[in-house]
Structures are given as C-alpha cells and as structure tokens.
Amino acid sequence: MPPVVKYAANSLSRNTWPASGVRRSSPAFPLREFAILLLAVFFSASAAFAQALRGTLVHEETIRVSPSSDAAKLGTAQRGHELIIIDTSRDWTHVEAILREPRKDEDEEDEESQGKTITGWVLTKGLINMNTPNGDKIVFGEAVNSEDEASRRRGRRDAAQDAMRLYYRVYDLFPASPLAGEGLYRAADIRWQMDRSDVMTRPSARERDAYMRGQIDEQWMKLVNKKFPGTKWADLAAFHLLENKLCGDWQAASKCPEKEADMYEKYAKEHEQSSAAPEALYAAAWRHSALIEIYKTEANQKKSEAAKARALDLAQRIVGQYSQSQWALRAQTLVYYIQQGVPTFGNAGD
C-alpha cells in the first residue's frame, strides 16, 4: 500500500490572504510538492509492478485460500494463465492469478480484457517463473503437447486454448528467448484458426467482396510483425493477413481471381525467402489457371491465352525455385492439367 501522506488541514487552502489584508505564512505542505510526491509514488508503484516476478502453469492447478491441500478452493488456474508471484512457502506459492485470454494488443485496457483475478495459493510444482532455468523451453514444450492434444479426436477439452496461452507466455515471460518469436506466431496462428472457423460459418462468408463478410481478427498477427520484423515469423504473419482480402465467392467473374493472383504474386516477390512463398506462387498460378475458363465465358479469348501462359510460367517457377517443397509437386500436377486442357475451375474442375 502506498504511504499515507499527512498534511495540515489548511495546507491546501486556495485563499492564504485573510480579510485583514495580512498575508499568512506559507502552507506547511505546498501543493506543488504534494503533486510531485504523488507522481513519485505512482511511478514507483508502476515500476514495482513491471518488475514483479511473474510466471505461468504448465498444468492445471487449484487456487486455495491458504497453503494447504485441505484449504478452501477459490478457483482453478489453467495452463498458460498469467501469475504474479507474491510469496512462497515450501511447496506452495502465493500468487495473483489473472484468469483471462492474453491481450490482443499491449495497450488493451478495456473492462472485458481485464478478466478475473484471484489471489491465493497454488502448488509450486507446476509453476514456471521468469527465473526458472530453461523456463522458455519447458513452457514451449508444454504448448506443443497441448497443441498435439487439441488435434486428437478425443483430446483434452480446451487444449487449443491452453496451447495458445502457453505459446504466448513464452513471448511474454521470456522476450529475449530464441523461442519468443515462434511462440508469439504460434499463439497468433491458433487464434487465427479459431477466429477463421467462426467467420467462415457465417452466411456472409459467401459474399463476393471481402469487406462484406466478417473479418478475422488481425491484431495478434500485426503484433508479430511489429515485434519481430524481418523474421520468418513476420513473413508467415503477413501471409495470414492476405486471407482477409480474399473474396468469399468469385461468382464466376474475373475480377476476384485477377486481384487475388496479383496479391499472391506480390507477396512471393516481397517475401522470397518465406516458407509461404511457394504456396503464394501456387495460389497465384491456380487463380490464373481458373481465369483460363472464366475469360472464355466472358468471350475474351486473348486474355484466356495470356492467363494460360502466366499460370504455366508461375507453376514452372515453383518447380525450379522450390523443388524440395510439396508445392512443387502440386505445381507439376497443375502444369499437367493446363497442358491437357483440364479445367481447374467450374463444375469440370470441382
């Protein structure tokens, strides 16, 4: 608790001139000094909070009133929840558990983002703090375990959310770790997939123009770009962000595939070393192959021939430039379809 400042009752009086016209002595505690003291207390408290020892759990733990297995239960902290460590007692740790999903933005301070906070005791055995040797690797490893669990048909309930929180904690608790960038990206990727699943089940998902359908939340992917620019993780985040610009339904018109092909080609050019570059080139090549048939329906044979040439060029580029990628194999198949005149779009290509 900040120190209680005591001062004379008249120390903050605005009128220090009595009716007699004789000036009183200076206040015992002038307003300027009081304001400076308040600021000092505020910043000291903020600095103390910023330096507080924090941690997370690598498995679920019960929060109790006191350090005893027989003590009353206050709640449950899941894997990856943020813990502020207050004190320790043998096998127990006194914590302030912040039970919320990681913030989408560092400056997020709205009421919903605050989540629920419980102060109590948890068993120390499942707690990893900022000073735990190899703590980043332990938390990351459990995140991988949880993600694997989430992929199983009868996997643990909410394992995907556990993985997302744990990956985020690697970045949050160990920002200097070599795993921090990957941790933040993997957390963002899980969040992206969950949001995408929701967006794509809405009726608006079939709208032609991207702005007419729901958008996948971009804040975490943008945070990856902001915190780890120029890395493979930023490249992958930038690739994800393209999805929000895609049309829901082309409606058999050339406008959407033209725009999307250009968008993917631009990505591949600007992120040539990205592991997503061959996929982007394939996406562009496939759209040009679709345009072969679409232009025919629009009675534009010249553009149809140009689309065929462009699709072959991009597909062959994948084979030559990314020969070890699975996209090279798919590009070979695409080349075969185009050369044989097999449509890749429409009823014949479905």
C-alpha atoms as one frame of an Amber mdcrd trajectory, in Angstrom:
protein
   0.000   0.000   0.000   1.371   3.488  -0.887   2.355   5.580   2.151  -0.393
   7.784   3.570   0.603  11.416   3.241  -0.430  13.611   6.186  -0.574  17.348
   5.936  -2.044  20.309   7.817  -5.727  20.982   7.368  -5.020  24.406   5.901
  -2.121  23.316   3.736  -4.192  23.132   0.546  -6.305  26.229   1.172  -6.659
  28.254  -2.035  -7.014  31.561  -0.122  -3.949  32.333   2.010  -4.876  36.011
   2.360  -7.092  36.818   5.412  -9.665  39.585   5.324  -7.349  41.786   7.383
  -5.001  42.022   4.398  -2.079  40.496   6.312  -0.589  37.517   4.434  -0.414
  34.243   6.319   2.720  32.174   6.480   3.407  29.695   3.612   1.417  26.436
   3.700   3.032  23.663   5.697   2.906  21.396   2.627   2.636  23.373  -0.664
   0.517  21.932  -3.490   3.474  21.688  -5.899   5.496  19.438  -3.558   2.400
  17.333  -2.855   1.830  16.738  -6.583   5.487  15.767  -7.064   5.247  13.283
  -4.183   2.093  11.720  -5.645   3.786  11.309  -9.030   6.808   9.715  -7.370
   4.592   7.235  -5.511   2.673   6.428  -8.725   5.756   5.754 -10.814   7.382
   3.760  -8.024   4.293   1.541  -7.827   4.228   1.171 -11.637   7.908   0.233
 -11.716   7.416  -2.276  -8.906   4.540  -3.917 -10.822   6.585  -4.023 -14.036
   9.443  -5.726 -12.146   7.202  -8.179 -10.286   8.165 -11.812 -10.652   5.660
 -13.431 -12.972   5.064 -16.952 -14.118   2.602 -19.443 -15.534   1.431 -23.014
 -15.053   2.292 -25.983 -17.257  -0.645 -27.944 -15.905  -3.927 -27.096 -14.226
  -3.764 -26.128 -10.551  -6.345 -25.349  -7.867  -6.085 -21.949  -6.177  -6.621
 -22.217  -2.416  -7.173 -19.821   0.469  -4.036 -20.960   2.304  -1.002 -23.173
   1.559  -2.680 -26.462   2.317  -4.398 -29.157   0.280  -7.234 -29.074   2.806
  -7.811 -25.313   2.441 -10.906 -23.957   0.728 -10.843 -23.766  -3.043 -11.001
 -20.301  -4.625 -10.820 -21.305  -8.257  -8.721 -23.017 -10.907  -5.834 -21.669
 -12.964  -5.337 -23.326 -16.350  -2.173 -23.865 -18.342  -0.762 -20.577 -19.604
  -2.663 -18.222 -17.306  -0.565 -15.328 -16.052   0.531 -15.471 -12.406   2.070
 -12.643 -10.377   4.134 -14.183  -7.614   3.660 -12.654  -4.175   5.364 -15.097
  -1.782   6.453 -18.723  -1.374   6.048 -21.242   1.414   7.709 -24.625   0.986
   5.706 -26.437  -1.691   3.272 -23.568  -2.195   3.359 -20.206  -3.922   1.166
 -17.225  -3.125   0.018 -15.740  -6.419  -2.313 -13.309  -8.066  -3.794 -15.347
 -10.907  -5.083 -13.369 -13.882  -7.686 -15.623 -15.489  -8.151 -14.183 -18.958
  -7.018 -14.790 -22.508  -3.809 -12.967 -23.468  -4.484  -9.429 -24.626  -4.803
  -8.905 -28.367  -2.921  -5.640 -28.045  -0.340  -4.482 -25.496  -2.331  -1.315
 -24.820  -5.654  -3.107 -24.385  -7.212  -1.856 -21.171 -10.973  -2.243 -21.680
 -13.013  -3.836 -18.914 -13.512  -7.106 -20.794  -9.755  -7.554 -21.283  -9.105
  -7.359 -17.534 -10.610 -10.786 -16.949 -10.954 -12.306 -13.473  -8.233 -12.037
 -10.837  -7.917 -14.447  -7.881  -5.335 -14.146  -5.119  -4.485 -17.410  -3.376
  -2.036 -20.294  -3.109  -1.060 -22.878  -5.737   1.297 -25.831  -5.617   4.734
 -24.795  -6.844   5.490 -27.978  -8.778   3.552 -26.891 -11.874   4.689 -23.265
 -11.852   7.347 -21.858 -14.173   8.546 -18.329 -13.457  10.731 -15.877 -15.326
  13.848 -17.133 -13.488  13.256 -20.873 -13.922  16.248 -22.454 -15.741  15.156
 -23.384 -19.280  11.733 -21.999 -18.433  11.144 -20.893 -22.027  11.789 -24.405
 -23.331   9.591 -26.026 -20.681   6.644 -23.732 -21.408   7.124 -24.070 -25.176
   7.300 -27.862 -24.872   4.023 -27.989 -22.963   2.464 -25.707 -25.568   3.457
 -28.230 -28.257   1.997 -31.047 -26.142  -1.267 -29.153 -25.743  -1.458 -28.362
 -29.446  -0.944 -32.035 -30.238  -3.650 -32.923 -27.716  -6.025 -30.482 -29.418
  -5.506 -32.205 -32.772  -6.663 -35.563 -31.423 -10.241 -36.712 -31.832 -10.671
 -37.357 -28.108  -8.137 -34.809 -26.944  -8.327 -32.759 -23.769 -11.080 -30.182
 -23.712  -9.875 -26.633 -24.431  -6.381 -27.912 -25.242  -6.147 -25.454 -28.158
  -6.750 -22.515 -25.803  -4.141 -23.958 -23.422  -1.629 -24.140 -26.270  -2.413
 -20.598 -27.359  -1.862 -19.207 -23.851   1.340 -21.194 -23.315   2.873 -20.103
 -26.625   2.024 -16.508 -25.769   3.676 -16.846 -22.335   6.956 -17.855 -23.986
   6.984 -14.452 -25.684   5.537 -12.644 -22.659   7.747 -14.096 -19.890  10.922
 -14.730 -21.904  11.093 -11.930 -24.525  14.841 -12.466 -25.080  14.422 -16.196
 -25.749  15.183 -17.562 -29.240  11.718 -19.129 -28.992   9.891 -15.843 -28.309
   9.132 -15.018 -31.955   7.912 -18.504 -32.759   5.883 -18.566 -29.554   4.053
 -15.360 -30.419   3.477 -16.501 -34.006   2.121 -19.893 -32.951  -0.216 -18.234
 -30.441  -1.396 -15.878 -33.187  -1.843 -18.786 -35.592  -4.075 -20.716 -33.168
  -6.142 -17.604 -32.505  -6.377 -17.018 -36.273  -7.618 -20.552 -36.915 -10.253
 -20.300 -34.183 -11.485 -16.926 -35.454 -11.429 -18.180 -39.039 -13.596 -21.153
 -38.137 -16.167 -18.787 -36.676 -16.067 -16.307 -39.573 -16.394 -18.994 -42.249
 -19.546 -20.469 -40.716 -21.460 -17.201 -41.083 -23.755 -16.611 -44.093 -21.672
 -13.554 -45.034 -18.698 -15.828 -45.761 -20.161 -16.387 -49.255 -20.299 -12.713
 -50.128 -18.156 -11.798 -53.116 -16.296  -8.787 -51.758 -14.076  -9.226 -48.697
 -15.388  -6.106 -46.963 -18.916  -7.564 -46.952 -18.030 -10.562 -44.805 -16.708
 -10.914 -41.271 -13.026 -10.268 -40.791 -10.600 -12.489 -38.902  -9.045 -10.550
 -36.034  -5.651  -9.273 -37.208  -4.183  -7.764 -34.043  -2.014 -10.692 -32.967
  -0.576 -11.197 -36.461   0.184  -7.494 -36.617   1.881  -7.778 -33.223   4.173
 -10.470 -34.671   5.100  -8.085 -37.494   5.693  -5.278 -35.021   7.808  -7.230
 -32.517   9.758  -9.474 -34.894  10.108  -7.583 -38.209  12.176  -9.202 -40.929
  11.917 -12.692 -39.399  10.351 -15.852 -40.802   7.547 -15.380 -38.292   6.747
 -11.917 -39.613   6.740 -13.368 -43.143   4.225 -16.021 -42.114   2.078 -13.472
 -40.277   1.976 -11.306 -43.410   0.817 -14.338 -45.413  -2.060 -14.961 -42.989
  -3.186 -11.345 -43.290  -3.833 -11.829 -47.021  -6.786 -14.063 -46.201  -8.890
 -11.138 -45.037  -8.568  -9.654 -48.531  -9.915 -12.694 -50.366 -13.361 -12.754
 -51.935 -15.951 -15.044 -50.413 -17.342 -16.181 -53.762 -15.943 -15.245 -57.186
 -19.394 -15.622 -58.733 -17.673 -16.862 -61.923 -16.351 -13.367 -62.691 -12.730
 -12.441 -63.425 -12.435  -9.512 -61.008 -11.686 -11.505 -57.840  -9.166 -14.056
 -59.173  -7.298 -11.269 -61.006  -6.953  -9.244 -57.821  -6.043 -12.249 -55.694
  -3.446 -13.560 -58.156  -1.711 -10.165 -58.149  -1.819 -10.090 -54.358  -0.165
 -13.503 -54.018   2.468 -12.737 -56.645   3.348  -9.546 -54.807   3.751 -11.459
 -51.547   6.058 -14.030 -53.166   8.169 -11.233 -54.632   8.481  -9.332 -51.342
   8.972 -12.451 -49.175  11.025 -14.660 -51.451  12.722 -16.484 -48.562   9.481
 -17.153 -46.704   8.370 -20.745 -46.283   4.988 -19.499 -47.510   6.434 -18.142
 -50.795   5.883 -21.359 -52.834   2.333 -21.597 -51.509   1.711 -17.987 -52.521
   3.054 -18.667 -56.024   0.869 -21.752 -56.299  -2.178 -19.757 -55.191  -1.406
 -17.210 -57.917  -0.791 -19.907 -60.558  -4.028 -21.706 -59.697  -6.023 -18.484
 -59.987  -4.530 -17.796 -63.407  -5.462 -21.354 -64.417  -9.029 -20.666 -63.255
  -9.070 -17.499 -65.350  -8.471 -19.588 -68.481 -12.070 -20.805 -68.307 -13.552
 -17.669 -66.757 -12.261 -15.460 -69.604 -13.809 -17.871 -72.107 -17.212 -17.325
 -70.503 -16.587 -13.589 -70.842 -15.787 -14.076 -74.553 -12.192 -12.893 -74.136
 -10.004 -15.496 -75.807  -6.931 -13.264 -75.802  -6.979 -12.915 -72.025  -7.650
 -16.642 -71.694  -4.447 -17.438 -73.613  -2.493 -14.917 -71.529  -3.802 -16.473
 -68.308  -2.710 -19.923 -69.541   0.798 -18.685 -70.258   1.014 -16.928 -66.890
  -0.240 -19.972 -64.988   2.347 -22.227 -66.672   5.142 -19.739 -66.021   4.359
 -19.475 -62.298   3.894 -23.217 -61.844   7.185 -23.987 -63.579   8.876 -21.349
 -61.424   7.739 -23.197 -58.306   9.179 -26.443 -59.646  12.516 -24.799 -60.403
  12.849 -22.491 -57.412  11.248 -24.569 -54.647  11.887 -28.120 -55.852  12.001
 -29.555 -52.299   8.603 -28.146 -51.380   5.341 -30.075 -51.571   4.084 -27.157
 -53.622   6.499 -28.166 -56.381   4.665 -31.495 -56.664   1.298 -29.770 -56.770
   2.644 -27.352 -59.362   3.660 -30.308 -61.542   0.068 -31.554 -61.401  -1.226
 -28.096 -62.276   1.100 -27.905 -65.288  -0.233 -31.260 -66.484  -3.865 -30.142
 -66.156  -3.220 -26.915 -68.050  -1.304 -28.632 -70.847  -4.011 -31.291 -71.188
  -6.781 -28.700 -71.227  -8.359 -29.946 -67.995 -10.359 -27.100 -66.410  -9.344
 -26.212 -62.840 -12.387 -24.045 -62.137 -16.126 -24.618 -62.517 -18.069 -27.854
 -62.471 -15.427 -29.644 -64.504 -12.704 -28.569 -62.137 -14.514 -29.211 -58.840
